[in-house]
Each structure stands twice: as structure tokens, then as C-alpha cells.
């Protein structure tokens, strides 16, 4: 390949061949263009094709019900191939068909999608101790998002997992997100929803799948885990994506630039308060302004207590010297809001985002 696109082809650009290299193993693909590679400096385009956004994924799957769209996306994400080749165009026929769809697709050993999550890890050539990497992914999928929490979950020292975390990040299997308020704190999240589903739901109950009616029994036993460990955190990420890609600047009074989650210490109550959607942005020429602090709940009808909690977070931030003059509290819910919170919205005290607005509004 080096010879085909090397010096000789430069003499006659009309006869210069074009070589297209495609692959899903991120670390291997990146190495093709690294400094020691024969192809270093010869690439005309280095393009990473990302998965579909959650709105585009719902359209691609032909799902119009927002609640069903979130549930499906929390398993298959935005990878187009999972609909065509991996489940043979099997799409849930409405919300009432979702449980049966899970049993006949991702929990069905006869379907390719069932074994795809472990294969994503096996396809990466740079991974050596695969059991350790699987353990790290399982720890993150189980709700451990800091390096200390992950190390404790896998029974290792924090220094022992620094390399696995770095490699999994380079492979595109983990994302590292800085805390919105604490510069020295980073949280890790599984990048591929199917891997989260595998480690949180499928892997712990593998023995049940070998039994008669195993998929149905396993799903009945694991559905609550799915909602708490998979859908809940995934919904929070969709809310952050909505702010970043779909929210109108008028929603928060400025242009959102950086969206993350954040943790604020509450010294009075000796606890920490987490904000699921923290928005920093620009108003005019001024940047880095705190535009919003928000909380996301998938399965709870939100009420004034949630708004009071957000106000407490803003008070703590103000006590630390942060400018909160432009910060708007925001509540994101998959179950809706009570009348009192709706009334607070009408008075301009809070921004409310439900599933309909998440998928169709700004």
C-alpha cells in the first residue's frame, strides 16, 4: 500500500490511486496513521463515523413513541447495523411489545445481537488481559464511575486499572467526562449501550438463559435492574445530548457550549449533591457562564422537592464564589411533572423537559 500511494504516484496525480480503509477497531485504525506507520502523512482524510443521535435513531427504527424510543436506544444505541443485520428488522410493535422484543432479540442466543457485546471487546487487538477489561466494564455498567470506585469493584488498586481505563478510552469503549464543578474529578461511562446492557443485565444471569423459557424468566427477574442500572443513567445522558444538540439558546438564556454532570459538597448536611445536567455557555461575548443546573428522573413524577434541591445546589455554588445570576434550574423527566411544578414553570422559575420535548421540541 505504501508503494501504491508513494512517490511514484506523485509524479502523475491523475493516475494516483485512492485507497479506502474502514474498520471498527478504533485503536488499530488509529495505529495505521501513527508516526511509525508506513502510511504516516499519507492520509487525505481521517473520518470517524459516529453512531446516530437518539432522535435520528428513533426515526431509523421507525419508532414514534418517545418512551419506547428511549427504552430501545438504551439497549442498541444508534448503531444502524443492529436493526438490519443483527435483529433482522425486528422492531417492537409499540410499548406493550417491548418486553417480548427483548426476549426474542437481545436475550435470544440464536440472534447475532446476543453475542455482539463480548465481541466488541474481543475485536480490539490491543487488549491483553481480557478478563480484567471485562471486569472494568462490568464495574462501570454497575454504577461505579470513578477510578477509585472501579478499582474497589474489581478488587484492584487504583494504579492497577489506570492502563485498562486508558486503553478502553482509546478503543472508544469508555468515555471520560470531567466533573462540571470539580476539575480534579473524572467520571467514566460505557460508550456503547449494548455493552452496558450485557454487563448489567445479561452477564449476571447467563445461567438462566440455558433453561426452558430462560429468556422470559431472566427478563422478569432482571427488568428492575435494567430500569435502574441501564435506562436511568442512559436517560441522563440523552438529556445532556438534548441540551448540546437540540435545545434552543433561548431555553437557557444563552448558547450551551459545555454540558456535563457535576457534584457539589454540602458541608452542612455532610453529603454531596449531584446535578445530572450542568450547562455552561455563552451570553453575547461572555463565555463560561453557568446557564443551568438540572436533575433527570426516568421513572419519577417530579415535584417541587426536586426544584428545591436544585436551588440548594445553586446556593452552595454561590457560597463558593460562582456566578449563578444566569443559572436556571431544569427538571428532566420520563414520567412527567406534578401541577405545582408546572405552575412554577409558568412563572419562569424552572425549565421542564419531558419526553415529548426531548424528541420533538427545543
GUSE-694337 format. One record per residue (C-alpha): z, y, x negated; residue in three letters; residue number from 1. Coordinates in steps of 0.2 Angstrom, whole numbers, plus 2048, in hexadecimal, padded with zeros to 3 digits. Layout:
REM GUSE-694337
+-----+-----+-----+------+-----+
|   Z |   Y |   X | type | seq |
+-----+-----+-----+------+-----+
|   Z |   Y |   X |  ALA | NUM |
...
+-----+-----+-----+------+-----+
***
This chain:
REM GUSE-694337
+-----+-----+-----+------+-----+
|   Z |   Y |   X | type | seq |
+-----+-----+-----+------+-----+
| 800 | 800 | 800 |  UNK |   1 |
| 804 | 80C | 7F2 |  UNK |   2 |
| 7F3 | 808 | 7EB |  UNK |   3 |
| 7EA | 80B | 7FC |  UNK |   4 |
| 7F1 | 81C | 7FE |  UNK |   5 |
| 7F3 | 821 | 7EC |  UNK |   6 |
| 7E9 | 82C | 7E0 |  UNK |   7 |
| 7D8 | 824 | 7E3 |  UNK |   8 |
| 7D9 | 828 | 7F5 |  UNK |   9 |
| 7DD | 83A | 7F1 |  UNK |  10 |
| 7CC | 83D | 7E9 |  UNK |  11 |
| 7C3 | 83B | 7FA |  UNK |  12 |
| 7CF | 840 | 808 |  UNK |  13 |
| 7C2 | 83B | 815 |  UNK |  14 |
| 7C4 | 829 | 810 |  UNK |  15 |
| 7D6 | 82A | 80E |  UNK |  16 |
| 7DE | 81C | 819 |  UNK |  17 |
| 7ED | 81F | 824 |  UNK |  18 |
| 7FB | 812 | 825 |  UNK |  19 |
| 807 | 811 | 833 |  UNK |  20 |
| 818 | 809 | 830 |  UNK |  21 |
| 823 | 805 | 83F |  UNK |  22 |
| 834 | 7FD | 840 |  UNK |  23 |
| 845 | 7FD | 848 |  UNK |  24 |
| 850 | 7F9 | 839 |  UNK |  25 |
| 855 | 80B | 835 |  UNK |  26 |
| 85C | 808 | 823 |  UNK |  27 |
| 84D | 7FE | 81E |  UNK |  28 |
| 841 | 80A | 825 |  UNK |  29 |
| 84A | 819 | 81C |  UNK |  30 |
| 849 | 80F | 80B |  UNK |  31 |
| 836 | 80E | 80C |  UNK |  32 |
| 835 | 821 | 809 |  UNK |  33 |
| 844 | 822 | 7FD |  UNK |  34 |
| 843 | 829 | 7EB |  UNK |  35 |
| 841 | 817 | 7E3 |  UNK |  36 |
| 834 | 812 | 7EF |  UNK |  37 |
| 821 | 811 | 7EB |  UNK |  38 |
| 81E | 81B | 7FB |  UNK |  39 |
| 829 | 829 | 7F6 |  UNK |  40 |
| 820 | 83A | 7F9 |  UNK |  41 |
| 812 | 832 | 801 |  UNK |  42 |
| 817 | 833 | 814 |  UNK |  43 |
| 80E | 83F | 81E |  UNK |  44 |
| 81A | 83D | 82D |  UNK |  45 |
| 82B | 835 | 82F |  UNK |  46 |
| 82F | 834 | 841 |  UNK |  47 |
| 83E | 82C | 849 |  UNK |  48 |
| 83A | 827 | 85B |  UNK |  49 |
| 84A | 829 | 865 |  UNK |  50 |
| 84E | 820 | 875 |  UNK |  51 |
| 84B | 828 | 886 |  UNK |  52 |
| 858 | 835 | 88D |  UNK |  53 |
| 862 | 82F | 89C |  UNK |  54 |
| 858 | 839 | 8A8 |  UNK |  55 |
| 847 | 832 | 8A1 |  UNK |  56 |
| 84F | 821 | 8A0 |  UNK |  57 |
| 853 | 821 | 8B3 |  UNK |  58 |
| 841 | 827 | 8B7 |  UNK |  59 |
| 83A | 819 | 8AB |  UNK |  60 |
| 845 | 80C | 8B4 |  UNK |  61 |
| 840 | 813 | 8C5 |  UNK |  62 |
| 852 | 816 | 8CA |  UNK |  63 |
| 856 | 824 | 8D5 |  UNK |  64 |
| 868 | 821 | 8D9 |  UNK |  65 |
| 872 | 82B | 8CC |  UNK |  66 |
| 881 | 820 | 8CC |  UNK |  67 |
| 876 | 810 | 8CA |  UNK |  68 |
| 86D | 819 | 8BC |  UNK |  69 |
| 87D | 81C | 8B2 |  UNK |  70 |
| 882 | 80A | 8B4 |  UNK |  71 |
| 871 | 803 | 8AE |  UNK |  72 |
| 870 | 810 | 8A0 |  UNK |  73 |
| 882 | 80B | 89A |  UNK |  74 |
| 87B | 7FA | 896 |  UNK |  75 |
| 869 | 7FC | 891 |  UNK |  76 |
| 868 | 80E | 88B |  UNK |  77 |
| 857 | 816 | 88A |  UNK |  78 |
| 84E | 808 | 881 |  UNK |  79 |
| 83D | 806 | 88A |  UNK |  80 |
| 83B | 7F4 | 884 |  UNK |  81 |
| 84A | 7EE | 88D |  UNK |  82 |
| 842 | 7F0 | 89E |  UNK |  83 |
| 831 | 7E9 | 89A |  UNK |  84 |
| 833 | 7DB | 88D |  UNK |  85 |
| 846 | 7D7 | 88E |  UNK |  86 |
| 849 | 7D6 | 8A1 |  UNK |  87 |
| 837 | 7D4 | 8A7 |  UNK |  88 |
| 837 | 7E3 | 8B2 |  UNK |  89 |
| 847 | 7DE | 8BB |  UNK |  90 |
| 84E | 7EE | 8C2 |  UNK |  91 |
| 85E | 7EE | 8CD |  UNK |  92 |
| 859 | 7F0 | 8E0 |  UNK |  93 |
| 866 | 7FE | 8E3 |  UNK |  94 |
| 878 | 7FF | 8DF |  UNK |  95 |
| 87D | 7F0 | 8E9 |  UNK |  96 |
| 872 | 7E5 | 8DE |  UNK |  97 |
| 879 | 7EB | 8CD |  UNK |  98 |
| 886 | 7DD | 8CB |  UNK |  99 |
| 879 | 7D0 | 8CE |  UNK | 100 |
| 86D | 7D9 | 8C3 |  UNK | 101 |
| 87A | 7D8 | 8B4 |  UNK | 102 |
| 87C | 7C5 | 8B7 |  UNK | 103 |
| 86A | 7C1 | 8B8 |  UNK | 104 |
| 865 | 7CC | 8A9 |  UNK | 105 |
| 871 | 7D1 | 89B |  UNK | 106 |
| 87D | 7C3 | 89F |  UNK | 107 |
| 86F | 7B6 | 8A1 |  UNK | 108 |
| 86D | 7AC | 890 |  UNK | 109 |
| 85B | 7A8 | 895 |  UNK | 110 |
| 856 | 7BB | 895 |  UNK | 111 |
| 852 | 7C3 | 884 |  UNK | 112 |
| 85D | 7D2 | 887 |  UNK | 113 |
| 86C | 7C6 | 887 |  UNK | 114 |
| 86B | 7C3 | 874 |  UNK | 115 |
| 864 | 7D4 | 86F |  UNK | 116 |
| 874 | 7DD | 86A |  UNK | 117 |
| 879 | 7D0 | 85C |  UNK | 118 |
| 867 | 7D1 | 856 |  UNK | 119 |
| 867 | 7E3 | 854 |  UNK | 120 |
| 874 | 7E1 | 846 |  UNK | 121 |
| 86C | 7D2 | 83F |  UNK | 122 |
| 85B | 7DB | 83D |  UNK | 123 |
| 863 | 7E7 | 831 |  UNK | 124 |
| 860 | 7E1 | 81F |  UNK | 125 |
| 86E | 7EC | 817 |  UNK | 126 |
| 87C | 7E3 | 820 |  UNK | 127 |
| 885 | 7D6 | 815 |  UNK | 128 |
| 896 | 7D1 | 81D |  UNK | 129 |
| 88F | 7D0 | 82F |  UNK | 130 |
| 8A0 | 7CA | 837 |  UNK | 131 |
| 8A8 | 7DA | 830 |  UNK | 132 |
| 89A | 7E5 | 838 |  UNK | 133 |
| 89C | 7DC | 848 |  UNK | 134 |
| 8AF | 7DF | 848 |  UNK | 135 |
| 8AC | 7F2 | 845 |  UNK | 136 |
| 8A0 | 7F3 | 853 |  UNK | 137 |
| 8AC | 7E9 | 85E |  UNK | 138 |
| 8BA | 7F5 | 859 |  UNK | 139 |
| 8B0 | 804 | 85E |  UNK | 140 |
| 8AA | 7FD | 86E |  UNK | 141 |
| 8BC | 7F9 | 872 |  UNK | 142 |
| 8C1 | 80B | 872 |  UNK | 143 |
| 8C6 | 80E | 85F |  UNK | 144 |
| 8BC | 81D | 85A |  UNK | 145 |
| 8C5 | 823 | 84A |  UNK | 146 |
| 8C4 | 81B | 839 |  UNK | 147 |
| 8D7 | 817 | 839 |  UNK | 148 |
| 8D6 | 80F | 84B |  UNK | 149 |
| 8C7 | 805 | 846 |  UNK | 150 |
| 8CF | 7FF | 836 |  UNK | 151 |
| 8DF | 7FA | 840 |  UNK | 152 |
| 8D4 | 7F0 | 84D |  UNK | 153 |
| 8CB | 7E6 | 840 |  UNK | 154 |
| 8DB | 7E3 | 835 |  UNK | 155 |
| 8D4 | 7EC | 826 |  UNK | 156 |
| 8D9 | 7FC | 81C |  UNK | 157 |
| 8D0 | 80C | 820 |  UNK | 158 |
| 8C8 | 80B | 80E |  UNK | 159 |
| 8C1 | 7FA | 812 |  UNK | 160 |
| 8B6 | 800 | 821 |  UNK | 161 |
| 8AF | 810 | 819 |  UNK | 162 |
| 8A0 | 807 | 813 |  UNK | 163 |
| 89D | 7FD | 824 |  UNK | 164 |
| 89E | 80D | 82D |  UNK | 165 |
| 892 | 816 | 821 |  UNK | 166 |
| 886 | 808 | 822 |  UNK | 167 |
| 887 | 806 | 835 |  UNK | 168 |
| 883 | 819 | 836 |  UNK | 169 |
| 874 | 818 | 82B |  UNK | 170 |
| 86E | 80A | 836 |  UNK | 171 |
| 86F | 814 | 845 |  UNK | 172 |
| 87C | 808 | 84D |  UNK | 173 |
| 88A | 815 | 84C |  UNK | 174 |
| 88B | 827 | 84E |  UNK | 175 |
| 898 | 832 | 846 |  UNK | 176 |
| 89D | 841 | 850 |  UNK | 177 |
| 8A9 | 84F | 84A |  UNK | 178 |
| 8B7 | 855 | 855 |  UNK | 179 |
| 8B4 | 865 | 85D |  UNK | 180 |
| 8C4 | 86D | 858 |  UNK | 181 |
| 8CA | 863 | 849 |  UNK | 182 |
| 8BE | 863 | 83A |  UNK | 183 |
| 8C6 | 855 | 831 |  UNK | 184 |
| 8C5 | 849 | 83F |  UNK | 185 |
| 8B5 | 83E | 843 |  UNK | 186 |
| 8B3 | 832 | 851 |  UNK | 187 |
| 8A7 | 824 | 851 |  UNK | 188 |
| 89D | 81D | 860 |  UNK | 189 |
| 891 | 80F | 862 |  UNK | 190 |
| 87F | 816 | 863 |  UNK | 191 |
| 877 | 808 | 86D |  UNK | 192 |
| 87F | 805 | 87E |  UNK | 193 |
| 879 | 7F2 | 87E |  UNK | 194 |
| 884 | 7EF | 86F |  UNK | 195 |
| 893 | 7F8 | 877 |  UNK | 196 |
| 891 | 7ED | 887 |  UNK | 197 |
| 88F | 7DD | 87C |  UNK | 198 |
| 89F | 7E0 | 872 |  UNK | 199 |
| 8AA | 7E7 | 880 |  UNK | 200 |
| 8A4 | 7DB | 88E |  UNK | 201 |
| 899 | 7CC | 888 |  UNK | 202 |
| 8A1 | 7C7 | 877 |  UNK | 203 |
| 8B3 | 7C5 | 87D |  UNK | 204 |
| 8AE | 7BA | 88C |  UNK | 205 |
| 8A0 | 7AF | 884 |  UNK | 206 |
| 8A8 | 79F | 888 |  UNK | 207 |
| 8A7 | 7A2 | 89B |  UNK | 208 |
| 894 | 7A4 | 89A |  UNK | 209 |
| 892 | 791 | 896 |  UNK | 210 |
| 89A | 78C | 8A6 |  UNK | 211 |
| 892 | 78A | 8B7 |  UNK | 212 |
| 891 | 79B | 8BF |  UNK | 213 |
| 897 | 7A2 | 8AF |  UNK | 214 |
| 88E | 7B2 | 8B0 |  UNK | 215 |
| 895 | 7B6 | 8C1 |  UNK | 216 |
| 8A7 | 7B1 | 8BC |  UNK | 217 |
| 8A6 | 7BA | 8AC |  UNK | 218 |
| 8A0 | 7CA | 8B4 |  UNK | 219 |
| 8AD | 7C9 | 8C2 |  UNK | 220 |
| 8BA | 7C8 | 8B4 |  UNK | 221 |
| 8B2 | 7D5 | 8A9 |  UNK | 222 |
| 8AC | 7E3 | 8B5 |  UNK | 223 |
| 8BC | 7ED | 8B4 |  UNK | 224 |
| 8BA | 7ED | 8A1 |  UNK | 225 |
| 8A8 | 7F2 | 8A2 |  UNK | 226 |
| 8AD | 801 | 8AD |  UNK | 227 |
| 8BB | 807 | 8A2 |  UNK | 228 |
| 8B5 | 802 | 890 |  UNK | 229 |
| 8A2 | 805 | 893 |  UNK | 230 |
| 89D | 810 | 8A2 |  UNK | 231 |
| 8AC | 81C | 8A0 |  UNK | 232 |
| 8A8 | 821 | 88D |  UNK | 233 |
| 895 | 820 | 891 |  UNK | 234 |
| 897 | 82C | 89F |  UNK | 235 |
| 8A0 | 839 | 893 |  UNK | 236 |
| 891 | 838 | 887 |  UNK | 237 |
| 884 | 83A | 895 |  UNK | 238 |
| 88E | 84A | 89A |  UNK | 239 |
| 88D | 851 | 889 |  UNK | 240 |
| 87A | 84D | 888 |  UNK | 241 |
| 878 | 856 | 899 |  UNK | 242 |
| 880 | 866 | 892 |  UNK | 243 |
| 875 | 864 | 882 |  UNK | 244 |
| 865 | 861 | 88A |  UNK | 245 |
| 865 | 866 | 89C |  UNK | 246 |
| 872 | 873 | 8A0 |  UNK | 247 |
| 86C | 884 | 8A4 |  UNK | 248 |
| 873 | 892 | 898 |  UNK | 249 |
| 87A | 89B | 8A7 |  UNK | 250 |
| 885 | 88C | 8AB |  UNK | 251 |
| 891 | 890 | 89D |  UNK | 252 |
| 88C | 8A2 | 89A |  UNK | 253 |
| 883 | 89E | 88A |  UNK | 254 |
| 877 | 893 | 881 |  UNK | 255 |
| 880 | 882 | 87C |  UNK | 256 |
| 87D | 87E | 86A |  UNK | 257 |
| 88A | 871 | 865 |  UNK | 258 |
| 892 | 864 | 872 |  UNK | 259 |
| 89F | 858 | 86D |  UNK | 260 |
| 8B0 | 851 | 872 |  UNK | 261 |
| 8C0 | 858 | 86B |  UNK | 262 |
| 8D3 | 855 | 869 |  UNK | 263 |
| 8E0 | 863 | 86B |  UNK | 264 |
| 8F3 | 860 | 866 |  UNK | 265 |
| 900 | 864 | 873 |  UNK | 266 |
| 910 | 867 | 869 |  UNK | 267 |
| 91A | 86B | 878 |  UNK | 268 |
| 917 | 85A | 880 |  UNK | 269 |
| 914 | 851 | 86F |  UNK | 270 |
| 903 | 84B | 874 |  UNK | 271 |
| 8F1 | 84E | 872 |  UNK | 272 |
| 8E5 | 853 | 87F |  UNK | 273 |
| 8D3 | 84E | 87E |  UNK | 274 |
| 8C4 | 858 | 885 |  UNK | 275 |
| 8B5 | 84D | 888 |  UNK | 276 |
| 8A8 | 85B | 888 |  UNK | 277 |
| 8AB | 86A | 87D |  UNK | 278 |
| 89D | 876 | 87C |  UNK | 279 |
| 89A | 883 | 86F |  UNK | 280 |
| 88B | 88F | 870 |  UNK | 281 |
| 884 | 8A0 | 86E |  UNK | 282 |
| 885 | 8B0 | 879 |  UNK | 283 |
| 878 | 8BC | 873 |  UNK | 284 |
| 879 | 8BD | 860 |  UNK | 285 |
| 88A | 8B6 | 85F |  UNK | 286 |
| 88B | 8A3 | 85B |  UNK | 287 |
| 899 | 896 | 85A |  UNK | 288 |
| 8A1 | 89C | 86A |  UNK | 289 |
| 8AB | 890 | 875 |  UNK | 290 |
| 8A2 | 88F | 885 |  UNK | 291 |
| 8AB | 881 | 88E |  UNK | 292 |
| 8B8 | 874 | 88E |  UNK | 293 |
| 8B5 | 865 | 899 |  UNK | 294 |
| 8BC | 854 | 89F |  UNK | 295 |
| 8B1 | 846 | 8A6 |  UNK | 296 |
| 8B7 | 838 | 8B2 |  UNK | 297 |
| 8AC | 82A | 8B7 |  UNK | 298 |
| 8B6 | 822 | 8C5 |  UNK | 299 |
| 8C2 | 830 | 8CA |  UNK | 300 |
| 8C1 | 83D | 8D7 |  UNK | 301 |
| 8C6 | 84C | 8CD |  UNK | 302 |
| 8D2 | 859 | 8D4 |  UNK | 303 |
| 8DC | 869 | 8CF |  UNK | 304 |
| 8E7 | 85F | 8C3 |  UNK | 305 |
| 8D8 | 85C | 8B8 |  UNK | 306 |
| 8D4 | 86F | 8B8 |  UNK | 307 |
| 8E6 | 873 | 8B3 |  UNK | 308 |
| 8E5 | 867 | 8A5 |  UNK | 309 |
| 8D5 | 870 | 89E |  UNK | 310 |
| 8DE | 880 | 8A0 |  UNK | 311 |
| 8EC | 879 | 895 |  UNK | 312 |
| 8E0 | 875 | 888 |  UNK | 313 |
| 8D9 | 886 | 888 |  UNK | 314 |
| 8EB | 88D | 887 |  UNK | 315 |
| 8EE | 882 | 877 |  UNK | 316 |
| 8DE | 888 | 86F |  UNK | 317 |
| 8E2 | 89A | 872 |  UNK | 318 |
| 8F3 | 897 | 86A |  UNK | 319 |
| 8EA | 891 | 85B |  UNK | 320 |
| 8E0 | 8A1 | 85A |  UNK | 321 |
| 8CF | 89B | 862 |  UNK | 322 |
| 8C5 | 8A7 | 86D |  UNK | 323 |
| 8C5 | 8A0 | 87E |  UNK | 324 |
| 8BF | 8AF | 888 |  UNK | 325 |
| 8AE | 8A7 | 88C |  UNK | 326 |
| 8B4 | 895 | 88E |  UNK | 327 |
| 8B2 | 88E | 89F |  UNK | 328 |
| 8BB | 87E | 8A5 |  UNK | 329 |
| 8AF | 870 | 8AB |  UNK | 330 |
| 8B2 | 860 | 8B4 |  UNK | 331 |
| 8A5 | 852 | 8B4 |  UNK | 332 |
| 8A7 | 844 | 8C0 |  UNK | 333 |
| 89E | 834 | 8C6 |  UNK | 334 |
| 8A9 | 833 | 8D6 |  UNK | 335 |
| 8A9 | 845 | 8DC |  UNK | 336 |
| 8B6 | 854 | 8DE |  UNK | 337 |
| 8C3 | 857 | 8EB |  UNK | 338 |
| 8C2 | 867 | 8F6 |  UNK | 339 |
| 8CE | 871 | 8EC |  UNK | 340 |
| 8C4 | 86F | 8DC |  UNK | 341 |
| 8B4 | 873 | 8E6 |  UNK | 342 |
| 8BD | 883 | 8EC |  UNK | 343 |
| 8C2 | 887 | 8DA |  UNK | 344 |
| 8AF | 885 | 8D5 |  UNK | 345 |
| 8AA | 892 | 8E3 |  UNK | 346 |
| 8B6 | 89E | 8DB |  UNK | 347 |
| 8AE | 89C | 8CA |  UNK | 348 |
| 8BD | 894 | 8C2 |  UNK | 349 |
| 8B5 | 884 | 8BD |  UNK | 350 |
| 8A4 | 87C | 8BA |  UNK | 351 |
| 8A1 | 86B | 8C4 |  UNK | 352 |
| 894 | 85E | 8BF |  UNK | 353 |
| 892 | 84F | 8CA |  UNK | 354 |
| 885 | 841 | 8C9 |  UNK | 355 |
| 878 | 84A | 8D3 |  UNK | 356 |
| 879 | 859 | 8C7 |  UNK | 357 |
| 87A | 84E | 8B8 |  UNK | 358 |
| 869 | 847 | 8BC |  UNK | 359 |
| 860 | 854 | 8C6 |  UNK | 360 |
| 868 | 865 | 8C3 |  UNK | 361 |
| 86C | 871 | 8B5 |  UNK | 362 |
+-----+-----+-----+------+-----+
***
